[in-house]
Amino acid sequence: MGPAIPMLEYEFMRAAFLAGAIVAVVAGSVGYFLVLRNLAFAGHALSHVGFAGATGAVLVGVAPLWGLVLFTLAAGTAMGLMGDRLRGRDVAVGIILSLALGFGVLFLHFYTSHATQATSLLFGNVLGVSLGGVRDLAILALVSLLGLAAISRPLLFATIDPELAEARGVSLRLVSVLFMVVVALAVAEATQIVGILLIFALMVGPAAAALQLAGGFRAGIVLSVVFAVGQTWLGIVMAYVTDWPPSFWIAFLSFLTYAACAAAPRPLPGRR
């Protein structure tokens, strides 16, 4: 607790903890379904598409966050329309995300004065989030969590037993589209904290670790959120103490948590 008290005297640190908590809750919740549906790589692809949107927004004088949101929403909707065909398409998705990253670099080429913003987008900068930025993240988080809550039951049903879900009248395509829209919003938020290149740290790491331990669906989501928030806050503290980038610490703690959970005894099967 030693460094925590003086740390919180700074407004930017308080904003960092607030922003980190907001994003971590969303990333932990949405990421759990993302891992459960074997779509982790698709989430990573959305972050690359968002980079093109963010840099394009800077080029035309719009806030990067909104370009990021617009492009990830469009890409998420397209991925959702593909439904189950998206699974196993790692090569195709990889080609698309590489192209999107290339467009991002091209946009920066035409507006090189914003290279610092590009670095923040690629690697994250939770310490650079303003209180106004926290407000924007809170709005996106509310929309994301409400959307996830609205589709959670049919989404879980379609994830565990898609054939039976479809037979019971669940529209797999609609559920897929709505979920990927929620994922797009979550990716846009998480990028503000860990950046495009480290999106797995918050969107996948905590959820994958929780799946190693939790014996049920509810416990899994709660554990995923706890891991995400804990890693984010501890990462911010470690960045303050060491002066190393917070994104590094968050990614490193995510790895350590997953490794520890993977080595732990598996839980007995429970209801998911």
DRENPA-3360 file (N, C-alpha, C; in nm, 2 decimals, always signed):
BEGIN
1 = MGPAIPML = +0.08/-0.12/+0.00/+0.00/+0.00/+0.00/+0.09/+0.13/+0.00 ~ +0.22/+0.11/+0.02/+0.31/+0.23/+0.03/+0.29/+0.33/-0.08 ~ +0.31/+0.28/-0.21/+0.30/+0.38/-0.32/+0.16/+0.42/-0.36 ~ +0.06/+0.35/-0.30/-0.07/+0.37/-0.35/-0.13/+0.51/-0.31 ~ -0.09/+0.55/-0.19/-0.15/+0.68/-0.13/-0.10/+0.80/-0.21 ~ +0.03/+0.82/-0.23/+0.07/+0.93/-0.31/+0.03/+0.92/-0.46 ~ +0.02/+0.80/-0.51/-0.02/+0.77/-0.64/-0.16/+0.83/-0.67 ~ -0.25/+0.82/-0.58/-0.38/+0.86/-0.60/-0.40/+1.01/-0.58;
9 = EYEFMRAA = -0.30/+1.08/-0.55/-0.30/+1.23/-0.54/-0.31/+1.29/-0.68 ~ -0.26/+1.22/-0.78/-0.26/+1.27/-0.91/-0.39/+1.24/-0.99 ~ -0.45/+1.34/-1.05/-0.57/+1.31/-1.12/-0.56/+1.21/-1.23 ~ -0.45/+1.21/-1.31/-0.44/+1.12/-1.42/-0.43/+0.98/-1.37 ~ -0.38/+0.96/-1.24/-0.37/+0.82/-1.19/-0.51/+0.77/-1.15 ~ -0.59/+0.86/-1.09/-0.72/+0.83/-1.05/-0.80/+0.80/-1.18 ~ -0.78/+0.87/-1.28/-0.85/+0.85/-1.41/-0.81/+0.71/-1.47 ~ -0.68/+0.68/-1.45/-0.63/+0.55/-1.50/-0.69/+0.43/-1.43;
17 = FLAGAIVA = -0.70/+0.44/-1.30/-0.77/+0.33/-1.22/-0.92/+0.32/-1.26 ~ -0.98/+0.43/-1.28/-1.13/+0.43/-1.32/-1.14/+0.37/-1.46 ~ -1.06/+0.42/-1.55/-1.07/+0.37/-1.69/-1.03/+0.22/-1.69 ~ -0.93/+0.18/-1.62/-0.89/+0.04/-1.62/-0.99/-0.05/-1.57 ~ -1.06/-0.01/-1.46/-1.17/-0.09/-1.40/-1.28/-0.10/-1.50 ~ -1.32/+0.01/-1.56/-1.44/+0.00/-1.65/-1.41/-0.09/-1.77 ~ -1.29/-0.07/-1.83/-1.26/-0.16/-1.94/-1.24/-0.30/-1.90 ~ -1.18/-0.33/-1.79/-1.15/-0.46/-1.75/-1.28/-0.54/-1.72;
25 = VVAGSVGY = -1.38/-0.47/-1.66/-1.51/-0.54/-1.64/-1.57/-0.58/-1.77 ~ -1.57/-0.50/-1.87/-1.63/-0.53/-2.00/-1.54/-0.64/-2.07 ~ -1.41/-0.62/-2.07/-1.32/-0.72/-2.13/-1.33/-0.86/-2.07 ~ -1.34/-0.86/-1.94/-1.35/-0.99/-1.87/-1.49/-1.06/-1.90 ~ -1.59/-0.98/-1.91/-1.73/-1.04/-1.93/-1.74/-1.09/-2.08 ~ -1.71/-1.00/-2.17/-1.72/-1.03/-2.31/-1.62/-1.13/-2.35 ~ -1.50/-1.12/-2.30/-1.39/-1.21/-2.34/-1.42/-1.36/-2.30 ~ -1.50/-1.37/-2.19/-1.53/-1.51/-2.15/-1.61/-1.58/-2.26;
33 = FLVLRNLA = -1.71/-1.51/-2.31/-1.79/-1.57/-2.42/-1.70/-1.59/-2.55 ~ -1.61/-1.49/-2.57/-1.53/-1.50/-2.69/-1.44/-1.62/-2.69 ~ -1.38/-1.65/-2.57/-1.30/-1.77/-2.56/-1.39/-1.90/-2.56 ~ -1.51/-1.89/-2.50/-1.60/-2.01/-2.50/-1.64/-2.04/-2.64 ~ -1.65/-1.95/-2.72/-1.70/-1.97/-2.86/-1.58/-1.99/-2.96 ~ -1.46/-2.00/-2.91/-1.34/-2.02/-2.99/-1.32/-1.91/-3.10 ~ -1.34/-1.79/-3.05/-1.33/-1.67/-3.15/-1.23/-1.57/-3.10 ~ -1.13/-1.62/-3.03/-1.03/-1.53/-2.98/-0.95/-1.46/-3.09;
41 = FAGHALSH = -0.92/-1.53/-3.19/-0.84/-1.47/-3.30/-0.93/-1.37/-3.38 ~ -1.06/-1.39/-3.38/-1.15/-1.29/-3.45/-1.15/-1.16/-3.37 ~ -1.14/-1.17/-3.24/-1.13/-1.05/-3.15/-1.00/-0.97/-3.18 ~ -0.90/-1.05/-3.20/-0.77/-0.98/-3.23/-0.78/-0.91/-3.37 ~ -0.84/-0.98/-3.46/-0.86/-0.92/-3.59/-0.94/-0.79/-3.59 ~ -1.04/-0.78/-3.50/-1.11/-0.66/-3.49/-1.03/-0.54/-3.44 ~ -0.93/-0.57/-3.35/-0.84/-0.46/-3.31/-0.76/-0.41/-3.42 ~ -0.71/-0.49/-3.51/-0.64/-0.44/-3.62/-0.72/-0.36/-3.72;
49 = VGFAGATG = -0.85/-0.40/-3.74/-0.94/-0.32/-3.82/-0.96/-0.19/-3.76 ~ -0.98/-0.19/-3.62/-1.00/-0.07/-3.55/-0.88/+0.03/-3.56 ~ -0.76/-0.02/-3.58/-0.64/+0.06/-3.59/-0.66/+0.15/-3.72 ~ -0.70/+0.08/-3.83/-0.72/+0.16/-3.95/-0.83/+0.26/-3.93 ~ -0.94/+0.23/-3.86/-1.04/+0.33/-3.83/-0.99/+0.45/-3.75 ~ -0.91/+0.41/-3.65/-0.86/+0.52/-3.56/-0.77/+0.61/-3.63 ~ -0.68/+0.56/-3.71/-0.58/+0.64/-3.78/-0.65/+0.72/-3.89 ~ -0.75/+0.66/-3.95/-0.83/+0.73/-4.05/-0.91/+0.85/-3.99;
57 = AVLVGVAP = -0.96/+0.83/-3.87/-1.03/+0.93/-3.80/-0.93/+1.05/-3.77 ~ -0.81/+1.02/-3.73/-0.71/+1.12/-3.70/-0.69/+1.20/-3.83 ~ -0.68/+1.13/-3.94/-0.65/+1.19/-4.07/-0.75/+1.30/-4.11 ~ -0.88/+1.27/-4.07/-0.99/+1.37/-4.11/-1.03/+1.46/-3.99 ~ -0.95/+1.45/-3.88/-0.98/+1.54/-3.77/-1.08/+1.50/-3.67 ~ -1.11/+1.37/-3.66/-1.21/+1.31/-3.57/-1.13/+1.24/-3.46 ~ -1.19/+1.23/-3.34/-1.12/+1.16/-3.23/-1.10/+1.02/-3.26 ~ -0.98/+0.97/-3.24/-0.95/+0.83/-3.27/-1.04/+0.72/-3.22;
65 = LWGLVLFT = -1.10/+0.75/-3.10/-1.19/+0.65/-3.04/-1.31/+0.62/-3.12 ~ -1.36/+0.73/-3.18/-1.49/+0.71/-3.26/-1.46/+0.64/-3.39 ~ -1.34/+0.67/-3.45/-1.31/+0.59/-3.57/-1.29/+0.45/-3.54 ~ -1.22/+0.42/-3.43/-1.20/+0.28/-3.38/-1.33/+0.21/-3.36 ~ -1.43/+0.28/-3.30/-1.56/+0.22/-3.27/-1.63/+0.19/-3.40 ~ -1.63/+0.29/-3.49/-1.70/+0.27/-3.62/-1.65/+0.15/-3.70 ~ -1.52/+0.14/-3.71/-1.46/+0.04/-3.79/-1.48/-0.10/-3.73 ~ -1.46/-0.11/-3.60/-1.48/-0.23/-3.53/-1.63/-0.28/-3.54;
73 = LAAGTAMG = -1.72/-0.19/-3.53/-1.86/-0.22/-3.54/-1.89/-0.28/-3.68 ~ -1.84/-0.21/-3.78/-1.86/-0.26/-3.92/-1.80/-0.40/-3.94 ~ -1.68/-0.42/-3.89/-1.61/-0.55/-3.91/-1.68/-0.65/-3.82 ~ -1.72/-0.61/-3.70/-1.78/-0.71/-3.61/-1.92/-0.76/-3.67 ~ -1.99/-0.67/-3.73/-2.12/-0.71/-3.80/-2.09/-0.80/-3.91 ~ -1.99/-0.77/-3.99/-1.95/-0.86/-4.10/-1.91/-1.00/-4.05 ~ -1.83/-1.00/-3.95/-1.79/-1.13/-3.89/-1.91/-1.21/-3.83 ~ -2.00/-1.14/-3.77/-2.12/-1.20/-3.72/-2.21/-1.26/-3.82;
81 = LMGDRLRG = -2.22/-1.20/-3.94/-2.29/-1.25/-4.05/-2.23/-1.38/-4.10 ~ -2.10/-1.40/-4.09/-2.04/-1.52/-4.13/-2.07/-1.64/-4.04 ~ -2.11/-1.61/-3.91/-2.15/-1.71/-3.82/-2.05/-1.82/-3.80 ~ -2.08/-1.94/-3.80/-1.99/-2.05/-3.77/-1.88/-2.06/-3.88 ~ -1.91/-2.00/-4.00/-1.81/-2.01/-4.10/-1.68/-1.94/-4.07 ~ -1.69/-1.85/-3.97/-1.58/-1.77/-3.92/-1.48/-1.86/-3.85 ~ -1.52/-1.97/-3.79/-1.43/-2.06/-3.71/-1.35/-2.14/-3.81 ~ -1.23/-2.15/-3.78/-1.14/-2.22/-3.87/-1.09/-2.14/-3.99;
89 = RDVAVGII = -1.13/-2.01/-4.00/-1.08/-1.93/-4.11/-0.96/-1.84/-4.07 ~ -0.87/-1.90/-3.99/-0.76/-1.82/-3.94/-0.68/-1.75/-4.05 ~ -0.66/-1.82/-4.16/-0.58/-1.76/-4.27/-0.65/-1.65/-4.33 ~ -0.77/-1.66/-4.36/-0.85/-1.55/-4.42/-0.86/-1.43/-4.33 ~ -0.89/-1.46/-4.20/-0.89/-1.35/-4.10/-0.76/-1.28/-4.09 ~ -0.65/-1.36/-4.09/-0.52/-1.31/-4.08/-0.48/-1.22/-4.19 ~ -0.52/-1.25/-4.31/-0.50/-1.17/-4.43/-0.57/-1.04/-4.42 ~ -0.69/-1.04/-4.37/-0.78/-0.92/-4.35/-0.71/-0.83/-4.25;
97 = LSLALGFG = -0.67/-0.88/-4.14/-0.62/-0.80/-4.03/-0.49/-0.74/-4.07 ~ -0.41/-0.81/-4.15/-0.28/-0.76/-4.20/-0.31/-0.64/-4.30 ~ -0.41/-0.65/-4.38/-0.45/-0.55/-4.47/-0.49/-0.42/-4.39 ~ -0.57/-0.45/-4.29/-0.62/-0.33/-4.21/-0.51/-0.26/-4.14 ~ -0.41/-0.34/-4.09/-0.30/-0.28/-4.03/-0.22/-0.20/-4.13 ~ -0.21/-0.25/-4.25/-0.14/-0.18/-4.36/-0.20/-0.04/-4.39 ~ -0.34/-0.04/-4.39/-0.41/+0.08/-4.42/-0.38/+0.18/-4.30 ~ -0.38/+0.13/-4.18/-0.35/+0.22/-4.07/-0.21/+0.29/-4.08;
105 = VLFLHFYT = -0.11/+0.21/-4.13/+0.02/+0.26/-4.15/+0.02/+0.37/-4.26 ~ -0.06/+0.34/-4.37/-0.07/+0.43/-4.48/-0.14/+0.56/-4.44 ~ -0.24/+0.56/-4.36/-0.30/+0.68/-4.31/-0.21/+0.76/-4.23 ~ -0.12/+0.69/-4.15/-0.03/+0.77/-4.07/+0.08/+0.83/-4.16 ~ +0.11/+0.77/-4.27/+0.21/+0.82/-4.36/+0.16/+0.96/-4.41 ~ +0.03/+0.98/-4.43/-0.02/+1.10/-4.47/-0.04/+1.21/-4.36 ~ -0.03/+1.16/-4.24/-0.05/+1.25/-4.13/+0.05/+1.22/-4.01 ~ +0.18/+1.23/-4.04/+0.28/+1.18/-3.95/+0.29/+1.26/-3.82;
113 = SHATQATS = +0.23/+1.37/-3.81/+0.24/+1.45/-3.69/+0.17/+1.38/-3.57 ~ +0.09/+1.28/-3.60/+0.02/+1.21/-3.50/+0.08/+1.07/-3.47 ~ +0.21/+1.06/-3.49/+0.28/+0.94/-3.46/+0.27/+0.89/-3.32 ~ +0.26/+0.99/-3.23/+0.25/+0.96/-3.08/+0.12/+0.89/-3.05 ~ +0.01/+0.94/-3.12/-0.12/+0.88/-3.10/-0.12/+0.74/-3.15 ~ -0.05/+0.71/-3.26/-0.04/+0.58/-3.32/+0.03/+0.48/-3.22 ~ +0.13/+0.53/-3.15/+0.20/+0.45/-3.05/+0.11/+0.41/-2.94 ~ +0.02/+0.51/-2.90/-0.07/+0.48/-2.79/-0.18/+0.38/-2.84;
121 = LLFGNVLG = -0.22/+0.39/-2.97/-0.32/+0.29/-3.02/-0.26/+0.15/-3.03 ~ -0.13/+0.14/-3.07/-0.07/+0.01/-3.08/-0.04/-0.06/-2.95 ~ +0.01/+0.02/-2.85/+0.06/-0.04/-2.73/-0.02/+0.00/-2.61 ~ -0.12/+0.09/-2.62/-0.20/+0.14/-2.51/-0.14/+0.24/-2.43 ~ -0.22/+0.32/-2.36/-0.17/+0.42/-2.27/-0.27/+0.46/-2.17 ~ -0.29/+0.37/-2.07/-0.40/+0.39/-1.97/-0.37/+0.52/-1.89 ~ -0.24/+0.56/-1.88/-0.21/+0.67/-1.80/-0.24/+0.80/-1.87 ~ -0.27/+0.79/-2.00/-0.31/+0.91/-2.08/-0.46/+0.93/-2.09;
129 = VSLGGVRD = -0.54/+0.85/-2.03/-0.68/+0.87/-2.04/-0.73/+0.98/-1.95 ~ -0.80/+1.08/-2.01/-0.85/+1.19/-1.93/-0.98/+1.15/-1.86 ~ -1.03/+1.24/-1.77/-1.16/+1.22/-1.71/-1.27/+1.22/-1.81 ~ -1.25/+1.30/-1.92/-1.35/+1.30/-2.03/-1.35/+1.17/-2.10 ~ -1.23/+1.11/-2.11/-1.22/+0.98/-2.18/-1.28/+0.87/-2.09 ~ -1.27/+0.89/-1.96/-1.33/+0.79/-1.87/-1.48/+0.79/-1.89 ~ -1.54/+0.91/-1.91/-1.68/+0.92/-1.93/-1.72/+0.85/-2.06 ~ -1.65/+0.87/-2.17/-1.68/+0.80/-2.29/-1.67/+0.65/-2.28;
137 = LAILALVS = -1.57/+0.61/-2.21/-1.55/+0.46/-2.18/-1.67/+0.41/-2.10 ~ -1.71/+0.49/-2.00/-1.82/+0.44/-1.92/-1.95/+0.42/-2.00 ~ -1.97/+0.52/-2.10/-2.09/+0.51/-2.18/-2.08/+0.38/-2.27 ~ -1.97/+0.36/-2.33/-1.95/+0.24/-2.41/-1.96/+0.11/-2.33 ~ -1.91/+0.12/-2.21/-1.92/+0.00/-2.12/-2.06/-0.03/-2.09 ~ -2.14/+0.07/-2.06/-2.28/+0.05/-2.03/-2.35/-0.01/-2.14 ~ -2.33/+0.04/-2.26/-2.39/-0.02/-2.38/-2.35/-0.16/-2.41 ~ -2.22/-0.19/-2.39/-2.17/-0.32/-2.41/-2.23/-0.42/-2.31;
145 = LLGLAAIS = -2.23/-0.39/-2.18/-2.28/-0.48/-2.08/-2.43/-0.50/-2.09 ~ -2.50/-0.40/-2.12/-2.65/-0.41/-2.14/-2.68/-0.50/-2.26 ~ -2.60/-0.48/-2.37/-2.62/-0.57/-2.49/-2.58/-0.71/-2.46 ~ -2.47/-0.73/-2.38/-2.43/-0.87/-2.35/-2.54/-0.94/-2.26 ~ -2.59/-0.86/-2.16/-2.69/-0.91/-2.07/-2.82/-0.95/-2.15 ~ -2.85/-0.87/-2.25/-2.97/-0.90/-2.33/-2.97/-1.03/-2.41 ~ -2.85/-1.06/-2.46/-2.83/-1.18/-2.54/-2.77/-1.30/-2.47 ~ -2.74/-1.28/-2.34/-2.65/-1.38/-2.27/-2.72/-1.52/-2.28;
153 = RPLLFATI = -2.85/-1.53/-2.25/-2.91/-1.67/-2.25/-2.91/-1.73/-2.38 ~ -2.96/-1.67/-2.49/-2.95/-1.74/-2.62/-2.81/-1.76/-2.67 ~ -2.72/-1.66/-2.63/-2.58/-1.67/-2.67/-2.52/-1.80/-2.61 ~ -2.54/-1.82/-2.48/-2.49/-1.94/-2.41/-2.55/-2.06/-2.47 ~ -2.68/-2.06/-2.49/-2.74/-2.18/-2.55/-2.68/-2.21/-2.69 ~ -2.67/-2.11/-2.77/-2.61/-2.13/-2.91/-2.47/-2.17/-2.90 ~ -2.40/-2.13/-2.80/-2.25/-2.17/-2.79/-2.24/-2.31/-2.75 ~ -2.32/-2.36/-2.65/-2.30/-2.49/-2.60/-2.36/-2.60/-2.69;
161 = DPELAEAR = -2.48/-2.57/-2.74/-2.55/-2.67/-2.83/-2.62/-2.59/-2.94 ~ -2.55/-2.55/-3.05/-2.61/-2.47/-3.15/-2.72/-2.54/-3.23 ~ -2.71/-2.67/-3.25/-2.81/-2.75/-3.32/-2.94/-2.75/-3.25 ~ -2.94/-2.77/-3.12/-3.06/-2.77/-3.03/-3.11/-2.63/-3.02 ~ -3.02/-2.53/-3.01/-3.07/-2.40/-3.00/-3.15/-2.35/-3.12 ~ -3.09/-2.39/-3.24/-3.16/-2.36/-3.36/-3.30/-2.43/-3.37 ~ -3.30/-2.55/-3.33/-3.43/-2.63/-3.33/-3.53/-2.57/-3.24 ~ -3.48/-2.50/-3.13/-3.57/-2.43/-3.04/-3.61/-2.29/-3.08;
169 = GVSLRLVS = -3.57/-2.25/-3.20/-3.61/-2.12/-3.25/-3.51/-2.01/-3.23 ~ -3.39/-2.04/-3.18/-3.29/-1.94/-3.17/-3.22/-1.91/-3.30 ~ -3.22/-1.78/-3.34/-3.15/-1.75/-3.47/-3.00/-1.74/-3.44 ~ -2.93/-1.84/-3.49/-2.79/-1.84/-3.47/-2.72/-1.72/-3.53 ~ -2.76/-1.68/-3.65/-2.70/-1.57/-3.72/-2.72/-1.44/-3.65 ~ -2.84/-1.42/-3.60/-2.87/-1.29/-3.53/-2.79/-1.29/-3.40 ~ -2.79/-1.40/-3.33/-2.71/-1.40/-3.20/-2.56/-1.37/-3.23 ~ -2.51/-1.43/-3.34/-2.37/-1.41/-3.38/-2.34/-1.27/-3.41;
177 = VLFMVVVA = -2.43/-1.21/-3.49/-2.41/-1.07/-3.52/-2.42/-0.98/-3.40 ~ -2.52/-1.00/-3.31/-2.53/-0.91/-3.20/-2.41/-0.93/-3.10 ~ -2.36/-1.05/-3.09/-2.25/-1.08/-3.01/-2.12/-1.01/-3.06 ~ -2.10/-1.02/-3.19/-1.98/-0.96/-3.25/-1.98/-0.81/-3.24 ~ -2.10/-0.75/-3.24/-2.12/-0.61/-3.22/-2.07/-0.57/-3.08 ~ -2.11/-0.65/-2.98/-2.07/-0.63/-2.84/-1.92/-0.64/-2.83 ~ -1.86/-0.75/-2.90/-1.72/-0.77/-2.90/-1.65/-0.65/-2.96 ~ -1.70/-0.60/-3.07/-1.64/-0.48/-3.13/-1.63/-0.36/-3.03;
185 = LAVAEATQ = -1.74/-0.34/-2.96/-1.73/-0.23/-2.86/-1.63/-0.26/-2.75 ~ -1.63/-0.38/-2.71/-1.53/-0.42/-2.60/-1.39/-0.40/-2.65 ~ -1.36/-0.44/-2.77/-1.23/-0.43/-2.83/-1.19/-0.28/-2.84 ~ -1.28/-0.20/-2.88/-1.25/-0.05/-2.90/-1.22/+0.00/-2.76 ~ -1.28/-0.05/-2.65/-1.25/+0.00/-2.52/-1.12/-0.05/-2.47 ~ -1.09/-0.18/-2.49/-0.97/-0.24/-2.44/-0.85/-0.19/-2.51 ~ -0.86/-0.15/-2.63/-0.75/-0.09/-2.70/-0.70/+0.04/-2.63 ~ -0.79/+0.11/-2.57/-0.75/+0.23/-2.50/-0.65/+0.20/-2.38;
193 = IVGILLIF = -0.66/+0.08/-2.33/-0.58/+0.04/-2.21/-0.45/-0.03/-2.25 ~ -0.47/-0.14/-2.33/-0.35/-0.22/-2.36/-0.30/-0.21/-2.51 ~ -0.38/-0.14/-2.59/-0.33/-0.12/-2.73/-0.38/-0.24/-2.82 ~ -0.36/-0.22/-2.95/-0.40/-0.31/-3.05/-0.32/-0.44/-3.04 ~ -0.19/-0.42/-3.02/-0.10/-0.54/-3.03/-0.11/-0.63/-2.91 ~ -0.16/-0.58/-2.80/-0.17/-0.65/-2.67/-0.31/-0.68/-2.63 ~ -0.40/-0.68/-2.72/-0.55/-0.69/-2.69/-0.58/-0.83/-2.62 ~ -0.50/-0.93/-2.65/-0.52/-1.06/-2.59/-0.50/-1.05/-2.44;
201 = ALMVGPAA = -0.42/-0.96/-2.39/-0.40/-0.95/-2.25/-0.53/-0.93/-2.17 ~ -0.62/-0.85/-2.22/-0.74/-0.83/-2.14/-0.86/-0.90/-2.20 ~ -0.87/-0.92/-2.33/-0.98/-0.98/-2.39/-0.98/-1.14/-2.38 ~ -0.86/-1.19/-2.37/-0.85/-1.34/-2.38/-0.78/-1.40/-2.25 ~ -0.68/-1.33/-2.20/-0.60/-1.39/-2.09/-0.69/-1.42/-1.97 ~ -0.76/-1.32/-1.91/-0.84/-1.35/-1.79/-0.95/-1.45/-1.81 ~ -1.01/-1.45/-1.93/-1.12/-1.55/-1.96/-1.06/-1.69/-1.97 ~ -0.95/-1.70/-2.04/-0.88/-1.83/-2.06/-0.84/-1.89/-1.92;
209 = AALQLAGG = -0.79/-1.80/-1.84/-0.75/-1.84/-1.70/-0.87/-1.89/-1.62 ~ -0.98/-1.81/-1.63/-1.10/-1.84/-1.55/-1.16/-1.98/-1.60 ~ -1.15/-2.01/-1.73/-1.20/-2.14/-1.78/-1.12/-2.25/-1.72 ~ -1.00/-2.23/-1.68/-0.92/-2.34/-1.63/-0.96/-2.37/-1.48 ~ -1.02/-2.28/-1.41/-1.06/-2.30/-1.27/-1.21/-2.31/-1.25 ~ -1.29/-2.23/-1.31/-1.43/-2.23/-1.28/-1.50/-2.35/-1.33 ~ -1.59/-2.40/-1.24/-1.67/-2.52/-1.28/-1.80/-2.49/-1.34 ~ -1.84/-2.36/-1.34/-1.97/-2.32/-1.39/-1.96/-2.19/-1.47;
217 = FRAGIVLS = -2.07/-2.16/-1.54/-2.07/-2.04/-1.62/-2.07/-1.91/-1.54 ~ -2.15/-1.90/-1.44/-2.15/-1.77/-1.36/-2.02/-1.75/-1.29 ~ -1.97/-1.86/-1.23/-1.84/-1.85/-1.16/-1.73/-1.81/-1.26 ~ -1.74/-1.86/-1.38/-1.64/-1.83/-1.48/-1.64/-1.69/-1.52 ~ -1.75/-1.63/-1.54/-1.76/-1.48/-1.57/-1.71/-1.40/-1.46 ~ -1.75/-1.43/-1.34/-1.71/-1.35/-1.22/-1.56/-1.36/-1.21 ~ -1.50/-1.48/-1.22/-1.36/-1.50/-1.21/-1.28/-1.42/-1.32 ~ -1.34/-1.43/-1.44/-1.27/-1.36/-1.55/-1.27/-1.21/-1.52;
225 = VVFAVGQT = -1.38/-1.15/-1.47/-1.38/-1.01/-1.44/-1.28/-0.97/-1.33 ~ -1.28/-1.06/-1.23/-1.19/-1.04/-1.11/-1.04/-1.04/-1.16 ~ -1.01/-1.14/-1.25/-0.87/-1.14/-1.30/-0.84/-1.02/-1.38 ~ -0.93/-0.98/-1.47/-0.91/-0.86/-1.56/-0.89/-0.73/-1.48 ~ -0.97/-0.71/-1.38/-0.96/-0.59/-1.30/-0.83/-0.59/-1.21 ~ -0.81/-0.71/-1.15/-0.69/-0.73/-1.07/-0.56/-0.70/-1.15 ~ -0.55/-0.76/-1.27/-0.43/-0.75/-1.35/-0.41/-0.60/-1.40 ~ -0.52/-0.54/-1.43/-0.52/-0.40/-1.47/-0.47/-0.31/-1.36;
233 = WLGIVMAY = -0.53/-0.32/-1.25/-0.49/-0.23/-1.13/-0.35/-0.26/-1.09 ~ -0.32/-0.39/-1.08/-0.18/-0.42/-1.03/-0.08/-0.37/-1.14 ~ -0.12/-0.38/-1.26/-0.03/-0.34/-1.37/+0.00/-0.19/-1.36 ~ -0.11/-0.11/-1.33/-0.09/+0.03/-1.31/+0.00/+0.06/-1.19 ~ -0.02/-0.01/-1.08/+0.07/+0.01/-0.96/+0.21/-0.02/-1.00 ~ +0.23/-0.13/-1.07/+0.37/-0.17/-1.10/+0.43/-0.07/-1.20 ~ +0.35/-0.01/-1.29/+0.41/+0.09/-1.38/+0.45/+0.21/-1.30 ~ +0.37/+0.25/-1.20/+0.41/+0.36/-1.11/+0.54/+0.34/-1.04;
241 = VTDWPPSF = +0.55/+0.22/-0.99/+0.67/+0.18/-0.90/+0.80/+0.17/-0.99 ~ +0.78/+0.11/-1.11/+0.90/+0.08/-1.19/+0.93/+0.17/-1.30 ~ +0.82/+0.25/-1.34/+0.83/+0.34/-1.45/+0.84/+0.26/-1.58 ~ +0.80/+0.14/-1.58/+0.78/+0.06/-1.70/+0.64/+0.08/-1.76 ~ +0.62/+0.05/-1.89/+0.48/+0.07/-1.94/+0.38/-0.02/-1.87 ~ +0.26/+0.04/-1.84/+0.16/-0.04/-1.78/+0.11/-0.15/-1.87 ~ +0.11/-0.13/-2.00/+0.06/-0.24/-2.09/+0.15/-0.36/-2.08 ~ +0.28/-0.34/-2.06/+0.37/-0.46/-2.04/+0.33/-0.53/-1.91;
249 = WIAFLSFL = +0.31/-0.46/-1.80/+0.27/-0.53/-1.68/+0.14/-0.60/-1.69 ~ +0.04/-0.54/-1.75/-0.09/-0.60/-1.77/-0.07/-0.73/-1.85 ~ +0.00/-0.73/-1.96/+0.02/-0.85/-2.04/+0.10/-0.95/-1.96 ~ +0.20/-0.91/-1.89/+0.28/-1.00/-1.81/+0.20/-1.07/-1.70 ~ +0.12/-0.99/-1.63/+0.04/-1.05/-1.52/-0.07/-1.14/-1.58 ~ -0.12/-1.11/-1.70/-0.22/-1.20/-1.77/-0.15/-1.33/-1.80 ~ -0.03/-1.33/-1.85/+0.04/-1.45/-1.87/+0.06/-1.54/-1.75 ~ +0.11/-1.47/-1.64/+0.14/-1.54/-1.52/+0.01/-1.60/-1.46;
257 = TYAACAAA = -0.10/-1.53/-1.47/-0.23/-1.58/-1.41/-0.27/-1.70/-1.49 ~ -0.26/-1.69/-1.62/-0.31/-1.81/-1.70/-0.22/-1.93/-1.68 ~ -0.09/-1.91/-1.67/+0.01/-2.02/-1.64/-0.02/-2.08/-1.51 ~ -0.05/-2.00/-1.41/-0.08/-2.06/-1.28/-0.21/-2.13/-1.28 ~ -0.31/-2.08/-1.34/-0.44/-2.15/-1.35/-0.44/-2.28/-1.43 ~ -0.36/-2.27/-1.54/-0.34/-2.39/-1.62/-0.27/-2.51/-1.55 ~ -0.18/-2.47/-1.45/-0.11/-2.57/-1.38/-0.19/-2.62/-1.26 ~ -0.30/-2.55/-1.22/-0.38/-2.59/-1.11/-0.47/-2.71/-1.14;
265 = PRPLPGRR = -0.51/-2.79/-1.04/-0.60/-2.91/-1.07/-0.73/-2.86/-1.13 ~ -0.78/-2.94/-1.23/-0.91/-2.90/-1.30/-1.03/-2.92/-1.20 ~ -1.13/-2.83/-1.22/-1.25/-2.84/-1.13/-1.34/-2.96/-1.18 ~ -1.42/-3.00/-1.10/-1.52/-3.10/-1.14/-1.62/-3.04/-1.23 ~ -1.67/-3.11/-1.33/-1.76/-3.05/-1.43/-1.89/-3.00/-1.36 ~ -1.93/-2.88/-1.40/-2.04/-2.82/-1.34/-2.14/-2.77/-1.45 ~ -2.25/-2.71/-1.41/-2.34/-2.66/-1.51/-2.29/-2.53/-1.56 ~ -2.28/-2.52/-1.70/-2.23/-2.39/-1.76/-2.35/-2.32/-1.82;
% end
